[in-house]
Amino acid sequence: MEAILDKEFFYEERFKIASDYIRKIVELKNQNTPDALNKIISIKRLIRAMYSVK
């Protein structure tokens, strides 16, 4: 089995995951509930951690 070391591949995969999370944030914003707000904050933290943004 070959190891995947292609940085472009990993960037694309992270982008796909982040796009899914952003779609979820949009859905949650439409709900406009306190629970939805907490989920949005958690998802934003995940995206920042995924890209190592502080």
PDB file of N, CA, C and O in Angstrom:
ATOM      1  N   MET A   1       0.833  -1.177   0.000  1.00  0.00           N
ATOM      2  CA  MET A   1       0.000   0.000   0.000  1.00  0.00           C
ATOM      3  C   MET A   1       0.884   1.248   0.000  1.00  0.00           C
ATOM      4  O   MET A   1       1.825   1.351   0.786  1.00  0.00           O
ATOM      5  N   GLU A   2       0.574   2.189  -0.883  1.00  0.00           N
ATOM      6  CA  GLU A   2       1.389   3.392  -0.986  1.00  0.00           C
ATOM      7  C   GLU A   2       0.951   4.444   0.023  1.00  0.00           C
ATOM      8  O   GLU A   2      -0.237   4.612   0.299  1.00  0.00           O
ATOM      9  N   ALA A   3       1.926   5.138   0.556  1.00  0.00           N
ATOM     10  CA  ALA A   3       1.619   6.252   1.456  1.00  0.00           C
ATOM     11  C   ALA A   3       1.270   7.473   0.609  1.00  0.00           C
ATOM     12  O   ALA A   3       1.916   7.753  -0.400  1.00  0.00           O
ATOM     13  N   ILE A   4       0.261   8.175   1.031  1.00  0.00           N
ATOM     14  CA  ILE A   4      -0.134   9.386   0.304  1.00  0.00           C
ATOM     15  C   ILE A   4       0.553  10.574   0.966  1.00  0.00           C
ATOM     16  O   ILE A   4       0.237  10.936   2.099  1.00  0.00           O
ATOM     17  N   LEU A   5       1.489  11.169   0.253  1.00  0.00           N
ATOM     18  CA  LEU A   5       2.252  12.284   0.802  1.00  0.00           C
ATOM     19  C   LEU A   5       1.991  13.574   0.036  1.00  0.00           C
ATOM     20  O   LEU A   5       2.671  14.577   0.251  1.00  0.00           O
ATOM     21  N   ASP A   6       1.034  13.548  -0.831  1.00  0.00           N
ATOM     22  CA  ASP A   6       0.744  14.705  -1.667  1.00  0.00           C
ATOM     23  C   ASP A   6       0.036  15.787  -0.856  1.00  0.00           C
ATOM     24  O   ASP A   6      -1.100  15.600  -0.419  1.00  0.00           O
ATOM     25  N   LYS A   7       0.712  16.918  -0.656  1.00  0.00           N
ATOM     26  CA  LYS A   7       0.129  18.014   0.126  1.00  0.00           C
ATOM     27  C   LYS A   7      -1.138  18.549  -0.528  1.00  0.00           C
ATOM     28  O   LYS A   7      -2.078  18.943   0.162  1.00  0.00           O
ATOM     29  N   GLU A   8      -1.164  18.562  -1.837  1.00  0.00           N
ATOM     30  CA  GLU A   8      -2.344  19.056  -2.554  1.00  0.00           C
ATOM     31  C   GLU A   8      -3.561  18.185  -2.242  1.00  0.00           C
ATOM     32  O   GLU A   8      -4.668  18.696  -2.073  1.00  0.00           O
ATOM     33  N   PHE A   9      -3.355  16.879  -2.167  1.00  0.00           N
ATOM     34  CA  PHE A   9      -4.449  15.961  -1.835  1.00  0.00           C
ATOM     35  C   PHE A   9      -5.019  16.288  -0.462  1.00  0.00           C
ATOM     36  O   PHE A   9      -6.235  16.390  -0.299  1.00  0.00           O
ATOM     37  N   PHE A  10      -4.147  16.451   0.523  1.00  0.00           N
ATOM     38  CA  PHE A  10      -4.611  16.745   1.873  1.00  0.00           C
ATOM     39  C   PHE A  10      -5.296  18.107   1.943  1.00  0.00           C
ATOM     40  O   PHE A  10      -6.274  18.274   2.671  1.00  0.00           O
ATOM     41  N   TYR A  11      -4.792  19.068   1.198  1.00  0.00           N
ATOM     42  CA  TYR A  11      -5.430  20.386   1.168  1.00  0.00           C
ATOM     43  C   TYR A  11      -6.841  20.271   0.604  1.00  0.00           C
ATOM     44  O   TYR A  11      -7.783  20.847   1.149  1.00  0.00           O
ATOM     45  N   GLU A  12      -6.982  19.525  -0.489  1.00  0.00           N
ATOM     46  CA  GLU A  12      -8.299  19.357  -1.111  1.00  0.00           C
ATOM     47  C   GLU A  12      -9.268  18.647  -0.169  1.00  0.00           C
ATOM     48  O   GLU A  12     -10.439  19.018  -0.088  1.00  0.00           O
ATOM     49  N   GLU A  13      -8.792  17.637   0.538  1.00  0.00           N
ATOM     50  CA  GLU A  13      -9.656  16.911   1.472  1.00  0.00           C
ATOM     51  C   GLU A  13     -10.097  17.811   2.623  1.00  0.00           C
ATOM     52  O   GLU A  13     -11.263  17.795   3.018  1.00  0.00           O
ATOM     53  N   ARG A  14      -9.165  18.591   3.157  1.00  0.00           N
ATOM     54  CA  ARG A  14      -9.541  19.524   4.228  1.00  0.00           C
ATOM     55  C   ARG A  14     -10.542  20.551   3.724  1.00  0.00           C
ATOM     56  O   ARG A  14     -11.458  20.939   4.449  1.00  0.00           O
ATOM     57  N   PHE A  15     -10.369  20.991   2.486  1.00  0.00           N
ATOM     58  CA  PHE A  15     -11.296  21.958   1.903  1.00  0.00           C
ATOM     59  C   PHE A  15     -12.699  21.361   1.788  1.00  0.00           C
ATOM     60  O   PHE A  15     -13.687  22.035   2.076  1.00  0.00           O
ATOM     61  N   LYS A  16     -12.785  20.094   1.368  1.00  0.00           N
ATOM     62  CA  LYS A  16     -14.092  19.430   1.261  1.00  0.00           C
ATOM     63  C   LYS A  16     -14.765  19.335   2.626  1.00  0.00           C
ATOM     64  O   LYS A  16     -15.961  19.593   2.758  1.00  0.00           O
ATOM     65  N   ILE A  17     -13.992  18.965   3.630  1.00  0.00           N
ATOM     66  CA  ILE A  17     -14.538  18.847   4.984  1.00  0.00           C
ATOM     67  C   ILE A  17     -15.006  20.212   5.481  1.00  0.00           C
ATOM     68  O   ILE A  17     -16.098  20.336   6.035  1.00  0.00           O
ATOM     69  N   ALA A  18     -14.175  21.233   5.279  1.00  0.00           N
ATOM     70  CA  ALA A  18     -14.545  22.584   5.714  1.00  0.00           C
ATOM     71  C   ALA A  18     -15.801  23.061   4.983  1.00  0.00           C
ATOM     72  O   ALA A  18     -16.647  23.721   5.585  1.00  0.00           O
ATOM     73  N   SER A  19     -15.931  22.739   3.710  1.00  0.00           N
ATOM     74  CA  SER A  19     -17.125  23.130   2.953  1.00  0.00           C
ATOM     75  C   SER A  19     -18.376  22.488   3.538  1.00  0.00           C
ATOM     76  O   SER A  19     -19.421  23.129   3.639  1.00  0.00           O
ATOM     77  N   ASP A  20     -18.264  21.215   3.924  1.00  0.00           N
ATOM     78  CA  ASP A  20     -19.402  20.536   4.556  1.00  0.00           C
ATOM     79  C   ASP A  20     -19.770  21.212   5.869  1.00  0.00           C
ATOM     80  O   ASP A  20     -20.947  21.411   6.169  1.00  0.00           O
ATOM     81  N   TYR A  21     -18.753  21.563   6.646  1.00  0.00           N
ATOM     82  CA  TYR A  21     -19.007  22.240   7.920  1.00  0.00           C
ATOM     83  C   TYR A  21     -19.667  23.603   7.698  1.00  0.00           C
ATOM     84  O   TYR A  21     -20.564  23.990   8.448  1.00  0.00           O
ATOM     85  N   ILE A  22     -19.230  24.320   6.681  1.00  0.00           N
ATOM     86  CA  ILE A  22     -19.808  25.635   6.400  1.00  0.00           C
ATOM     87  C   ILE A  22     -21.273  25.496   6.000  1.00  0.00           C
ATOM     88  O   ILE A  22     -22.108  26.308   6.398  1.00  0.00           O
ATOM     89  N   ARG A  23     -21.586  24.464   5.211  1.00  0.00           N
ATOM     90  CA  ARG A  23     -22.997  24.215   4.868  1.00  0.00           C
ATOM     91  C   ARG A  23     -23.817  23.953   6.124  1.00  0.00           C
ATOM     92  O   ARG A  23     -24.949  24.422   6.248  1.00  0.00           O
ATOM     93  N   LYS A  24     -23.240  23.205   7.048  1.00  0.00           N
ATOM     94  CA  LYS A  24     -23.937  22.906   8.299  1.00  0.00           C
ATOM     95  C   LYS A  24     -24.150  24.189   9.106  1.00  0.00           C
ATOM     96  O   LYS A  24     -25.208  24.372   9.709  1.00  0.00           O
ATOM     97  N   ILE A  25     -23.153  25.076   9.121  1.00  0.00           N
ATOM     98  CA  ILE A  25     -23.289  26.356   9.830  1.00  0.00           C
ATOM     99  C   ILE A  25     -24.456  27.152   9.249  1.00  0.00           C
ATOM    100  O   ILE A  25     -25.241  27.735   9.996  1.00  0.00           O
ATOM    101  N   VAL A  26     -24.574  27.179   7.930  1.00  0.00           N
ATOM    102  CA  VAL A  26     -25.671  27.912   7.289  1.00  0.00           C
ATOM    103  C   VAL A  26     -27.017  27.325   7.714  1.00  0.00           C
ATOM    104  O   VAL A  26     -27.954  28.067   8.009  1.00  0.00           O
ATOM    105  N   GLU A  27     -27.113  26.000   7.744  1.00  0.00           N
ATOM    106  CA  GLU A  27     -28.357  25.355   8.188  1.00  0.00           C
ATOM    107  C   GLU A  27     -28.681  25.734   9.631  1.00  0.00           C
ATOM    108  O   GLU A  27     -29.829  26.028   9.963  1.00  0.00           O
ATOM    109  N   LEU A  28     -27.661  25.725  10.481  1.00  0.00           N
ATOM    110  CA  LEU A  28     -27.872  26.033  11.893  1.00  0.00           C
ATOM    111  C   LEU A  28     -28.255  27.499  12.095  1.00  0.00           C
ATOM    112  O   LEU A  28     -29.059  27.813  12.973  1.00  0.00           O
ATOM    113  N   LYS A  29     -27.687  28.396  11.291  1.00  0.00           N
ATOM    114  CA  LYS A  29     -28.047  29.814  11.413  1.00  0.00           C
ATOM    115  C   LYS A  29     -29.526  30.028  11.129  1.00  0.00           C
ATOM    116  O   LYS A  29     -30.160  30.898  11.725  1.00  0.00           O
ATOM    117  N   ASN A  30     -30.068  29.240  10.227  1.00  0.00           N
ATOM    118  CA  ASN A  30     -31.494  29.358   9.904  1.00  0.00           C
ATOM    119  C   ASN A  30     -32.380  28.899  11.062  1.00  0.00           C
ATOM    120  O   ASN A  30     -33.527  29.331  11.171  1.00  0.00           O
ATOM    121  N   GLN A  31     -31.858  28.026  11.924  1.00  0.00           N
ATOM    122  CA  GLN A  31     -32.630  27.552  13.073  1.00  0.00           C
ATOM    123  C   GLN A  31     -32.731  28.625  14.150  1.00  0.00           C
ATOM    124  O   GLN A  31     -33.766  28.752  14.805  1.00  0.00           O
ATOM    125  N   ASN A  32     -31.662  29.396  14.337  1.00  0.00           N
ATOM    126  CA  ASN A  32     -31.646  30.523  15.274  1.00  0.00           C
ATOM    127  C   ASN A  32     -32.066  30.139  16.701  1.00  0.00           C
ATOM    128  O   ASN A  32     -32.922  30.788  17.303  1.00  0.00           O
ATOM    129  N   THR A  33     -31.451  29.080  17.227  1.00  0.00           N
ATOM    130  CA  THR A  33     -31.706  28.661  18.607  1.00  0.00           C
ATOM    131  C   THR A  33     -30.390  28.699  19.382  1.00  0.00           C
ATOM    132  O   THR A  33     -29.321  28.689  18.772  1.00  0.00           O
ATOM    133  N   PRO A  34     -30.449  28.742  20.720  1.00  0.00           N
ATOM    134  CA  PRO A  34     -29.208  28.740  21.509  1.00  0.00           C
ATOM    135  C   PRO A  34     -28.356  27.491  21.261  1.00  0.00           C
ATOM    136  O   PRO A  34     -27.129  27.571  21.218  1.00  0.00           O
ATOM    137  N   ASP A  35     -29.014  26.340  21.100  1.00  0.00           N
ATOM    138  CA  ASP A  35     -28.273  25.106  20.830  1.00  0.00           C
ATOM    139  C   ASP A  35     -27.562  25.193  19.483  1.00  0.00           C
ATOM    140  O   ASP A  35     -26.425  24.740  19.346  1.00  0.00           O
ATOM    141  N   ALA A  36     -28.228  25.771  18.499  1.00  0.00           N
ATOM    142  CA  ALA A  36     -27.620  25.933  17.179  1.00  0.00           C
ATOM    143  C   ALA A  36     -26.400  26.845  17.264  1.00  0.00           C
ATOM    144  O   ALA A  36     -25.389  26.594  16.609  1.00  0.00           O
ATOM    145  N   LEU A  37     -26.493  27.899  18.064  1.00  0.00           N
ATOM    146  CA  LEU A  37     -25.364  28.816  18.227  1.00  0.00           C
ATOM    147  C   LEU A  37     -24.158  28.098  18.828  1.00  0.00           C
ATOM    148  O   LEU A  37     -23.029  28.309  18.384  1.00  0.00           O
ATOM    149  N   ASN A  38     -24.384  27.262  19.821  1.00  0.00           N
ATOM    150  CA  ASN A  38     -23.286  26.493  20.424  1.00  0.00           C
ATOM    151  C   ASN A  38     -22.659  25.545  19.408  1.00  0.00           C
ATOM    152  O   ASN A  38     -21.439  25.383  19.382  1.00  0.00           O
ATOM    153  N   LYS A  39     -23.476  24.925  18.578  1.00  0.00           N
ATOM    154  CA  LYS A  39     -22.949  24.026  17.548  1.00  0.00           C
ATOM    155  C   LYS A  39     -22.130  24.800  16.522  1.00  0.00           C
ATOM    156  O   LYS A  39     -21.093  24.320  16.063  1.00  0.00           O
ATOM    157  N   ILE A  40     -22.592  26.000  16.161  1.00  0.00           N
ATOM    158  CA  ILE A  40     -21.855  26.835  15.207  1.00  0.00           C
ATOM    159  C   ILE A  40     -20.476  27.174  15.762  1.00  0.00           C
ATOM    160  O   ILE A  40     -19.478  27.087  15.047  1.00  0.00           O
ATOM    161  N   ILE A  41     -20.419  27.554  17.017  1.00  0.00           N
ATOM    162  CA  ILE A  41     -19.140  27.893  17.650  1.00  0.00           C
ATOM    163  C   ILE A  41     -18.213  26.683  17.652  1.00  0.00           C
ATOM    164  O   ILE A  41     -17.021  26.817  17.376  1.00  0.00           O
ATOM    165  N   SER A  42     -18.746  25.511  17.959  1.00  0.00           N
ATOM    166  CA  SER A  42     -17.937  24.286  17.964  1.00  0.00           C
ATOM    167  C   SER A  42     -17.400  23.968  16.574  1.00  0.00           C
ATOM    168  O   SER A  42     -16.238  23.591  16.425  1.00  0.00           O
ATOM    169  N   ILE A  43     -18.236  24.117  15.568  1.00  0.00           N
ATOM    170  CA  ILE A  43     -17.807  23.838  14.198  1.00  0.00           C
ATOM    171  C   ILE A  43     -16.727  24.820  13.766  1.00  0.00           C
ATOM    172  O   ILE A  43     -15.765  24.427  13.106  1.00  0.00           O
ATOM    173  N   LYS A  44     -16.873  26.090  14.129  1.00  0.00           N
ATOM    174  CA  LYS A  44     -15.845  27.080  13.788  1.00  0.00           C
ATOM    175  C   LYS A  44     -14.512  26.715  14.432  1.00  0.00           C
ATOM    176  O   LYS A  44     -13.458  26.873  13.817  1.00  0.00           O
ATOM    177  N   ARG A  45     -14.558  26.230  15.664  1.00  0.00           N
ATOM    178  CA  ARG A  45     -13.325  25.792  16.334  1.00  0.00           C
ATOM    179  C   ARG A  45     -12.686  24.622  15.590  1.00  0.00           C
ATOM    180  O   ARG A  45     -11.465  24.570  15.438  1.00  0.00           O
ATOM    181  N   LEU A  46     -13.508  23.688  15.130  1.00  0.00           N
ATOM    182  CA  LEU A  46     -12.981  22.549  14.372  1.00  0.00           C
ATOM    183  C   LEU A  46     -12.294  23.001  13.091  1.00  0.00           C
ATOM    184  O   LEU A  46     -11.214  22.517  12.751  1.00  0.00           O
ATOM    185  N   ILE A  47     -12.927  23.932  12.385  1.00  0.00           N
ATOM    186  CA  ILE A  47     -12.341  24.426  11.135  1.00  0.00           C
ATOM    187  C   ILE A  47     -11.018  25.128  11.414  1.00  0.00           C
ATOM    188  O   ILE A  47     -10.038  24.918  10.700  1.00  0.00           O
ATOM    189  N   ARG A  48     -10.989  25.959  12.450  1.00  0.00           N
ATOM    190  CA  ARG A  48      -9.736  26.656  12.795  1.00  0.00           C
ATOM    191  C   ARG A  48      -8.645  25.660  13.166  1.00  0.00           C
ATOM    192  O   ARG A  48      -7.492  25.827  12.768  1.00  0.00           O
ATOM    193  N   ALA A  49      -8.996  24.630  13.921  1.00  0.00           N
ATOM    194  CA  ALA A  49      -8.012  23.620  14.318  1.00  0.00           C
ATOM    195  C   ALA A  49      -7.508  22.847  13.100  1.00  0.00           C
ATOM    196  O   ALA A  49      -6.330  22.501  13.015  1.00  0.00           O
ATOM    197  N   MET A  50      -8.406  22.583  12.170  1.00  0.00           N
ATOM    198  CA  MET A  50      -8.033  21.834  10.980  1.00  0.00           C
ATOM    199  C   MET A  50      -7.002  22.595  10.156  1.00  0.00           C
ATOM    200  O   MET A  50      -6.116  21.988   9.554  1.00  0.00           O
ATOM    201  N   TYR A  51      -7.112  23.907  10.127  1.00  0.00           N
ATOM    202  CA  TYR A  51      -6.177  24.732   9.365  1.00  0.00           C
ATOM    203  C   TYR A  51      -5.136  25.403  10.256  1.00  0.00           C
ATOM    204  O   TYR A  51      -4.357  26.233   9.787  1.00  0.00           O
ATOM    205  N   SER A  52      -5.122  25.051  11.524  1.00  0.00           N
ATOM    206  CA  SER A  52      -4.177  25.606  12.502  1.00  0.00           C
ATOM    207  C   SER A  52      -4.221  27.127  12.530  1.00  0.00           C
ATOM    208  O   SER A  52      -3.181  27.782  12.593  1.00  0.00           O
ATOM    209  N   VAL A  53      -5.410  27.682  12.485  1.00  0.00           N
ATOM    210  CA  VAL A  53      -5.604  29.130  12.544  1.00  0.00           C
ATOM    211  C   VAL A  53      -6.014  29.482  13.959  1.00  0.00           C
ATOM    212  O   VAL A  53      -6.909  28.860  14.532  1.00  0.00           O
ATOM    213  N   LYS A  54      -5.350  30.489  14.521  1.00  0.00           N
ATOM    214  CA  LYS A  54      -5.683  30.900  15.891  1.00  0.00           C
ATOM    215  C   LYS A  54      -6.208  32.300  15.905  1.00  0.00           C
ATOM    216  O   LYS A  54      -6.543  32.823  16.968  1.00  0.00           O
TER     217      LYS A  54
END
